[in-house]
């Protein structure tokens, strides 16, 4: 299932069925329909139970208002990405990152197999891309895109399949899998390779939840860590649960996506979910340079808690 997300959209909507009702009942709002990028959360279901947590995973949708849900207390936890977290905090939204599932950002530019081999080689062709997104602005600054005609991204791979000269934005575990299943050879050029690499699959919670129920948050993060380890070892059981929630994803597509997700989750010498101050500081500097918010609007040290992931 392909996606159209607007990074900085913070609509004041709520969709979770209820807020936290007691010490063990929590909601986790997904940022999209269930897919392998959420695999570790579904794999963690037995770990949540072992930690005495009753976790309801709430399906997302296009432009899911995850941050407003968490900020309003309607959901205890939600999934966002690091750039969105910093942009929200620049607007005084009191959310904090506590776990980062995807250590490498999945954003890529999808090109045909006989096309460019590096992002720096993108030139004299058409590129379907959302120019409002910070990754897009960073890409244009970093490589210049000489002779490239940037057109709106429609959320579909149909134009890519029809035009062997077209490139388009993508997530490495999504559009490339769809294209491959259509028999079209393509490659992914990772935006992270240029140095713009926000954590993705980031679990957020409200500052108040951290202050009032720190042990609940710690138990949730610990169980989530074990769930992602479980998913990396064997994604099939969680993929079966994802398929029941999102039948549009065929089992074969789920398996292929899980393979693409696995290297994004890996933490050399560590456990899933880890975060570092250096990554958050670097992202803050990049977003300031791109004009997402002014210098000094955010203290990146307050945007995350790195001590909750068990060592």
LUMDRENRO-853936 format. One record per residue: z, x, y of N, C-alpha, C in turn. Coordinates in steps of 0.2 Angstrom, whole numbers, padded with zeros to 4 digits, always signed. Each point is the difference from the previous one (the first is absolute). Layout:
ZXYZXYZXY/...
! end
This chain:
+0000+0004-0006+0000-0004+0006+0000+0004+0006/-0005+0000+0004-0001+0004+0006+0005-0002+0006/+0000+0004+0005+0005-0002+0005-0002+0002+0007/+0003-0004+0004-0001+0001+0008+0006+0000+0003/+0003+0006+0001+0007+0000+0004-0001+0003+0007/+0004-0003+0004+0000+0002+0007+0007+0004+0001/+0000+0006+0000+0006+0004+0000+0005-0002+0005/-0002-0001+0006+0005-0001+0005+0002-0008+0001/-0003-0004-0004+0001-0007+0001+0007-0002-0002/+0004-0003+0005+0007-0001-0002+0001-0008+0002/-0003-0004-0003+0000-0007+0001+0007-0003-0001/+0003-0004+0004+0007-0003-0001-0001-0006-0004/-0001+0002-0007+0000-0006-0005+0005+0002-0005/+0002-0005-0004+0004+0002-0006-0003-0004-0006/+0001+0003-0006-0003-0003-0006+0005+0000-0006/+0005+0005+0000+0005+0000-0005+0003-0006-0001/+0002-0003-0006+0003-0006-0001+0007+0000+0003/+0004+0005+0000+0006+0000+0002+0003+0007+0002/+0005+0001+0003+0003+0006+0002+0005+0002-0006/+0003+0006+0001+0005+0002-0005+0005-0005+0000/+0002-0002-0007+0005-0005+0000+0007+0003-0003/+0000+0005-0004+0006+0003-0002-0002+0008-0001/+0005+0003-0003+0000+0007+0000-0006+0003-0005/-0002-0005-0005-0005+0003-0005-0006-0004+0001/-0001-0005+0004-0006-0003+0001-0004+0002+0006/-0006+0003-0001-0004+0003+0005-0007-0002-0001/-0004+0001+0006-0007-0002-0001-0004+0007+0002/-0006+0001-0003-0004+0006+0002-0007-0003+0002/-0002+0000+0006-0006-0003+0002-0005+0006+0000/-0006-0002-0004-0005+0005-0001-0005-0001+0006/-0004+0005+0001-0004+0001+0006-0007-0003-0002/-0001-0002-0006-0007-0002-0003+0002-0004-0006/-0006-0003-0003+0001-0003-0007+0002+0006-0005/+0004-0002-0005+0002+0005-0005-0006+0004-0003/+0001+0006+0001-0005+0005-0003+0004+0006-0002/-0004+0005-0004+0004+0006-0002+0003+0004+0005/-0002+0000+0007+0004+0003+0005+0007-0002+0000/+0001-0006-0003+0007-0003+0000+0003+0001-0007/-0003+0004-0005+0001+0000-0007+0007+0002-0001/+0003+0005+0003+0007+0002-0001+0005-0005+0002/-0001-0005+0004+0004-0005+0002+0001-0005-0006/-0006-0002-0003+0000-0004-0005+0003+0003-0007/-0002+0007+0000+0003+0003-0006+0008+0001+0001/+0002-0001+0006+0008+0001+0001+0004-0006-0002/-0004-0006-0002+0004-0006-0001+0006+0001-0005/-0001+0004-0006+0006+0001-0004+0006+0004+0004/-0003+0005+0004+0005+0004+0004+0004-0004+0005/-0004-0004+0003+0004-0005+0005+0005-0004-0004/-0001-0002-0006+0005-0004-0003+0005+0004-0002/-0001+0006-0002+0005+0005-0003+0005+0002+0006/-0003+0000+0006+0004+0001+0006+0003-0006+0003/+0000-0006-0003+0003-0006+0002-0003-0003+0006/-0007+0001+0000-0004-0003+0006-0004-0005-0003/-0001-0006+0004-0004-0005-0002-0006+0001+0006/-0005+0003-0002-0006+0001+0005-0005-0004-0001/-0002-0004+0005-0006-0004+0001-0005+0004+0003/-0006+0001-0003-0006+0003+0003-0004-0005+0003/-0001+0000+0006-0004-0005+0004-0007+0003+0001/-0005-0004-0002-0007+0002+0000-0002+0001+0008/-0004+0005+0001-0003+0000+0007-0007-0003+0001/-0003+0001+0005-0007-0003+0001-0003+0005+0006/-0006-0002+0002-0003+0004+0006+0005-0001+0006/+0001+0006+0003+0005+0000+0006+0006-0003-0001/+0003+0001-0006+0007-0002-0002+0005+0002+0006/+0004-0005+0002+0004+0002+0006+0007+0003-0003/-0001+0005-0004+0006+0003-0003+0006+0002+0005/-0002+0004+0005+0005+0002+0004+0004-0005+0004/-0004-0006+0003+0004-0005+0002+0004-0004-0005/-0002+0000-0006+0005-0003-0005+0006+0004-0001/-0001+0006+0000+0006+0004-0001+0005+0000+0006/-0004+0001+0006+0004+0000+0006+0004-0006+0002/-0003-0006-0003+0003-0007+0001+0006-0001-0005/+0000+0005-0005+0005-0002-0005-0002-0004-0006/-0006-0002+0000-0003-0005-0005-0001+0004-0006/-0001+0006+0000-0001+0004-0006+0004+0006+0001/+0003+0002-0006+0005+0006+0000-0004+0007+0001/-0006+0000-0004-0004+0006+0000-0007-0002+0001/-0004+0004+0002-0007-0001+0001-0004+0007-0001/-0007-0001-0001-0004+0006-0001-0004+0000+0006/-0001+0006+0003-0004+0002+0006-0003+0007-0001/-0002+0003+0005-0001+0007+0000+0003+0003+0006/+0000+0007+0000+0004+0004+0005-0002-0001+0007/-0007-0001+0001-0002+0000+0007+0002-0007+0002/-0001-0005-0004+0002-0007+0003+0008+0000+0001/+0004+0003-0004+0007+0001+0001+0002+0003+0007/-0004+0005+0002+0001+0004+0006-0002-0005+0006/-0006-0003-0001-0002-0004+0005+0004-0006+0002/+0003-0003-0006+0005-0005+0001+0006+0002+0004/+0003+0006-0002+0006+0002+0003-0002+0002+0008/-0006+0002+0001-0001+0000+0007+0000-0006+0004/+0000-0006-0004+0001-0006+0003+0007-0003-0001/+0004+0005-0001+0007-0002-0001+0002-0005-0006/-0004+0001-0005+0001-0004-0006+0004+0004-0005/+0006-0003-0002+0005+0004-0003-0001+0001-0008/-0006+0003-0002-0001+0001-0007+0000+0007-0002/+0002+0002-0006+0001+0007-0002-0003+0001-0007/-0003+0005-0001-0003+0002-0006+0005+0003-0005/+0000-0002-0006+0005+0003-0005-0003+0003-0006/-0007-0001-0001-0003+0002-0006-0008+0000+0002/-0003+0006-0002-0007+0000+0001-0004+0001-0007/-0003-0005-0002-0003+0000-0007-0006+0004+0000/-0004+0000+0005-0007+0004+0000+0001+0006+0005/+0001+0006-0003+0001+0006+0004-0007+0002+0003/-0005-0001-0003-0007+0001+0003-0003-0007+0002/-0002+0000+0007-0003-0006+0002-0006-0002-0003/-0001-0006-0003-0006-0002-0004-0006-0001+0004/+0000+0000+0007-0006-0001+0004-0005+0005-0001/-0007-0002-0001-0005+0004-0001-0006-0003+0003/-0006+0005+0000-0006-0003+0002-0004+0001-0006/-0003-0006-0002-0004-0001-0006-0007+0002+0001/-0003+0005-0003-0007+0001+0001-0004+0000-0007/-0006+0000+0000-0004+0000-0006+0000+0007-0003/-0001+0001-0006+0000+0006-0004-0004+0005+0003/-0006-0001+0003-0004+0005+0003+0001+0001+0007/+0006-0003+0003+0001+0000+0007+0005+0006+0001/+0003+0000+0006+0004+0006+0002+0005+0002-0005/+0002+0006+0000+0006+0002-0004+0006+0001+0004/+0000+0000+0006+0006+0001+0005-0001-0005+0005/+0006-0002+0003+0000-0004+0006-0004+0003+0006/+0001+0007+0000-0003+0004+0006-0008-0001-0001/-0003-0002-0006-0007+0000+0000-0003-0007+0001/+0005-0005+0002-0003-0006+0002-0004+0000+0006/-0006-0002+0000-0004+0000+0005-0007-0004-0001/-0003-0002+0006-0006-0004-0001-0001-0005-0005/+0006-0004+0000-0001-0006-0005+0005-0005+0003/+0000-0006-0004+0004-0005+0002+0007+0000-0004/+0005-0002+0004+0007+0000-0003+0003-0006+0002/+0002-0004-0005+0004-0006+0001+0007+0001+0000/+0003-0001+0006+0007+0002+0001+0003-0004+0006/+0007-0001-0001+0004-0003+0005+0002+0005+0005/-0003-0001+0006+0001+0005+0005+0007+0000+0004/+0003-0006-0002+0007-0001+0003+0006+0004-0004/-0002+0002-0006+0005+0003-0004+0001+0008+0002/+0006+0002+0000+0002+0007+0002-0004+0005-0004/-0001-0001-0007-0004+0004-0004-0007+0001+0003/-0003-0005+0002-0007+0000+0003+0000+0004+0006/+0005-0001+0004+0000+0004+0007+0001+0007-0002/+0005+0002-0005+0001+0007-0002-0007+0003-0003/-0003-0004-0004-0006+0003-0003-0005+0001+0005/-0001-0004+0005-0005+0001+0005+0001+0006+0004/+0007+0001+0002+0002+0006+0004-0001+0006-0004/+0002+0000-0007+0000+0006-0004-0007+0002-0002/-0005-0004-0001-0007+0002-0002-0005-0002+0004/+0001-0004+0005-0005-0002+0005-0005-0005-0002/-0002+0000-0007-0004-0005-0002-0007+0000+0004/-0003+0006+0000-0007+0000+0004-0005-0004-0003/-0003-0004+0004-0006-0004-0002+0002-0006-0005/+0007-0001-0001+0002-0006-0004+0001-0006+0004/-0003-0005-0003+0000-0007+0003+0006-0004-0003/+0006-0001+0003+0006-0003-0002-0001-0007+0000/+0000-0004-0005-0001-0007+0000+0007-0003-0003/+0001-0007+0002+0006-0003-0003+0000+0000-0007/+0006+0001-0003+0002+0000-0007+0001-0008-0002/-0003-0002-0005+0000-0007-0001+0005-0002-0006/+0003+0005-0003+0004-0001-0006-0003-0001-0006/-0007+0001+0000-0004-0001-0006-0004+0007-0002/-0001+0001-0007-0004+0006-0001-0007-0002-0001/-0002-0007+0001-0007-0002-0001-0005+0004+0004/+0002+0002+0007-0005+0004+0004-0001+0007-0003/+0006+0003-0003-0001+0006-0003-0004+0000-0006/+0001-0005-0004-0004+0000-0006-0008-0001+0002/-0001-0003+0005-0007-0002+0002-0004+0006+0004/+0004+0004+0003-0003+0005+0004+0003+0007-0002/-0005+0004-0003+0002+0007-0003+0002+0005+0006/-0001-0002+0006+0001+0004+0006+0007-0001+0003/+0003-0006-0002+0006-0002+0004+0006+0003-0003/+0005+0002+0005+0007+0002-0002+0004-0006+0003/+0006+0000-0003+0005-0005+0002+0007+0002-0001/+0005-0002+0003+0007+0001-0001+0002-0003-0006/+0005+0002-0003+0002-0002-0007+0007+0002-0001/+0003-0002-0005+0006+0002-0004-0002+0003-0006/+0003+0006-0002-0003+0004-0006+0001-0004-0006/+0005-0004-0001+0001-0004-0006-0003-0007+0000/-0004-0002+0005-0002-0007+0001-0008+0000+0000/-0003+0001+0006-0007-0001+0000-0004+0005-0005/+0002+0006+0000-0004+0005-0005+0000-0003-0007/+0006-0003-0002+0000-0003-0007-0005-0006+0000/+0000-0004+0005-0005-0006+0000-0007+0003-0001/-0002+0005+0004-0006+0003+0001-0002+0003-0007/+0004+0003-0003-0001+0004-0007-0001-0006-0005/+0003-0005+0000-0001-0006-0005-0007-0003+0001/-0003+0001+0006-0006-0003+0002-0006+0005-0002/+0002+0006-0003-0004+0005-0002-0003+0005+0005/+0003+0000+0006-0002+0004+0006+0004+0006+0000/-0003+0006+0000+0003+0006+0001+0002+0002+0007/+0007+0001+0001+0002+0002+0007+0005+0005+0000/+0002+0002+0005+0006+0005+0001+0005-0002+0006/+0006+0002-0001+0005-0002+0006+0001+0007+0003/+0000-0001+0007+0002+0006+0004+0006-0002+0004/+0005+0003-0002+0007-0002+0002+0002+0002+0007/+0002-0005+0004+0002+0001+0007+0006+0005+0000/+0004+0000-0005+0006+0004+0000-0002+0007+0000/-0006+0002-0003-0002+0007+0000-0001+0003+0007/-0001-0005+0005+0000+0003+0007+0006+0001+0003/+0006-0003-0003+0006+0001+0003+0004-0006+0002/-0004-0006+0000+0003-0006+0002+0002-0004-0007/+0007+0001-0001+0002-0002-0007+0007-0004+0001/+0000-0006+0003+0006-0004+0000+0002-0002-0007/+0007+0000-0002+0002-0002-0006-0002-0008+0000/-0002-0002-0006-0002-0007-0002+0004-0003-0005/+0000-0006-0001+0004-0004-0005+0008+0002+0002/+0001+0000+0007+0007+0001+0002+0004-0006+0000/+0006+0001-0003+0005-0006-0001+0004+0000+0007/+0000-0005+0003+0004-0001+0007+0006-0005-0001/+0005+0001+0004+0005-0005+0000+0003+0000+0007/+0004-0005+0002+0003-0001+0006+0005+0005+0001/+0001+0003+0006+0006+0004+0002+0006-0003-0002/+0001-0007+0001+0006-0003-0001+0002+0000-0008/-0005-0001-0004+0001+0000-0007+0002+0007-0002/-0003+0006+0003+0003+0006-0002+0007+0001+0002/+0002-0003+0006+0007+0001+0003+0005-0004-0004/-0002-0006-0002+0005-0005-0003+0000+0000-0008/-0006+0002-0003+0000+0000-0007-0003+0007-0003/+0002+0005+0002-0003+0007-0002+0000+0001-0007/+0004-0003-0004+0000+0001-0008-0005-0004-0003/-0002-0006+0003-0005-0004-0002-0007+0003+0001/-0001+0003+0006-0006+0004+0001+0000+0006-0005/+0005+0004-0001+0000+0005-0004-0002-0002-0007/+0003-0005-0003-0002-0002-0006-0007-0002-0001/-0002-0004+0005-0007-0002+0000-0005+0006+0000/+0001+0005+0004-0004+0006+0001+0001+0004-0007/+0006+0001-0003+0000+0003-0006-0004-0003-0006/+0001-0007+0000-0004-0004-0005-0008+0001+0001/-0002+0000+0006-0007+0000+0002-0002+0007-0002/+0004+0005+0001-0002+0007-0002-0002+0000-0007/+0005-0002-0004-0001-0001-0008-0006-0004-0002/-0001-0005+0004-0006-0004-0001-0007+0003+0001/+0000+0004+0005-0006+0004+0001-0001+0006-0005/+0006+0003-0003-0001+0004-0005-0002-0003-0006/+0002-0006-0002-0002-0004-0005-0007-0002+0000/-0003-0002+0006-0007-0001+0001-0004+0006-0001/+0002+0006+0002-0004+0005-0001-0001+0002-0007/+0005-0001-0004+0000+0002-0007-0004-0005-0004/+0000-0007+0002-0003-0005-0004-0001-0006+0005/-0006+0000+0003-0001-0006+0005-0002-0006-0004/-0001-0001-0006-0003-0006-0003+0005-0006+0000/+0006+0001-0001+0004-0006+0000+0001-0003+0007/+0000+0004+0005+0000-0002+0007-0006-0003+0002/-0006+0003-0002-0007-0003+0001-0001-0007-0003/+0003-0001-0005+0000-0006-0003+0003-0006+0004/+0006+0002+0003+0004-0004+0004-0004-0001+0007/-0003+0005+0002-0005+0000+0006-0006-0005-0001/-0003+0001-0006-0005-0005-0001+0002-0007-0001/+0005-0002-0002+0003-0007+0000+0001-0002+0007/+0002+0004+0005+0001-0002+0007-0007+0000+0004/-0004+0004-0003-0007+0001+0004-0005+0001-0005/-0002-0006-0003-0005+0000-0005-0007+0002+0002/-0002+0001+0007-0006+0003+0002-0001+0007-0002/+0006+0003-0001-0001+0007-0003+0000+0000-0007/-0006+0002-0003-0001+0001-0007+0005+0005-0003/+0002+0000-0006+0004+0005-0003-0004+0007+0000/-0006+0000+0000-0004+0007+0000+0001+0003+0007/-0001-0005+0005+0001+0003+0007+0007+0002+0002/+0005-0004-0003+0006+0002+0001+0002+0007-0003/-0003+0002-0006+0001+0006-0003-0003+0006+0004/-0006-0002+0003-0004+0005+0004+0004+0002+0006/+0002-0006+0003+0004+0001+0007+0007+0004-0002/+0003-0001-0005+0006+0003-0002-0001+0008+0000/-0006+0002-0003-0002+0007-0001+0000+0003+0007/-0003-0004+0005-0001+0002+0007+0006+0001+0004/+0005-0005-0002+0006+0000+0004+0005+0006-0002/+0000+0002-0007+0004+0004-0002+0001+0007+0004/-0006+0003+0002+0001+0007+0003+0003-0002+0008/-0001-0006+0002+0003-0001+0007+0007+0000+0000/+0003-0002-0006+0007-0001+0000+0004+0006-0002/-0003+0005-0002+0003+0006-0003+0003+0004+0006/+0007+0002-0002+0004+0004+0005+0001+0007-0004/-0004+0005+0002+0001+0007-0003+0008+0002+0000/+0002+0001-0006+0007+0002+0000+0005-0005+0001/-0002-0007+0001+0005-0005+0002-0001-0006-0003/+0003-0006+0002+0000-0006-0003-0004-0005+0005/-0003-0005-0003-0004-0005+0005+0004-0002+0005/-0003-0001+0006+0003-0003+0006+0003+0004+0005/+0000+0007-0001+0003+0005+0004-0004+0000+0007/+0003+0002+0005-0003+0000+0007+0004+0006+0003/-0004+0003+0005+0002+0006+0004+0000-0001+0007/+0005+0003+0004-0001-0001+0007-0006+0003+0003/-0003+0005-0003-0006+0003+0003-0006-0004+0000/+0000-0004-0005-0006-0005-0001+0001-0005+0006/+0006-0003+0001+0001-0005+0005-0001+0003+0007/+0002+0006+0001-0001+0003+0007-0007+0001+0001/-0004+0002-0005-0007+0002+0001-0004-0007+0001/+0002-0005-0003-0003-0007+0001+0001-0002+0007/+0006+0000+0002+0002-0002+0006-0004+0003+0006/-0001+0007-0001-0004+0004+0005-0007-0003+0000/-0003-0001-0006-0007-0002-0001-0001-0007+0003/+0005-0005-0001-0001-0006+0003+0001+0000+0008/+0004+0004+0002+0001+0001+0008-0007+0003+0002/-0003+0005-0003-0006+0003+0002-0006-0005+0000/+0000-0005-0005-0005-0005+0000+0001-0006+0004/+0006+0000+0004+0001-0005+0005+0003-0007-0003/+0003+0001-0006+0002-0006-0004+0007-0002+0004/+0004+0004+0002+0006-0001+0005+0001+0006+0004/+0004+0000+0005+0001+0006+0004+0005+0005-0003/+0000+0006+0002+0004+0005-0002+0008-0002+0002/+0004+0001-0005+0007-0002+0001+0002-0007-0002/-0005-0004-0002+0001-0007-0001+0004-0001-0007/-0001+0005-0004+0003+0000-0007+0004+0006-0001/+0006+0000-0003+0003+0006-0003-0002-0001-0008/-0004+0005-0002-0002-0001-0007+0006+0001-0005/+0005+0004+0002+0006+0001-0004+0003-0006-0002/+0000-0005+0004+0003-0007-0001-0004-0005-0003/-0006+0002-0002-0005-0005-0003+0000+0000-0008/+0004+0005-0003+0000+0000-0007+0007+0003-0002/+0002-0001-0007+0005+0003-0003-0002+0003-0006/+0001+0007+0000-0003+0003-0006+0005+0002-0005/+0007-0002+0001+0005+0001-0005+0001-0005-0005/-0004-0005+0000+0002-0006-0005-0004+0001-0006/-0005+0004+0000-0004+0001-0007+0004+0005-0004/+0002-0002-0006+0004+0004-0004-0003+0007-0002/+0004+0005+0000-0003+0007-0002+0000+0001-0008/
! end
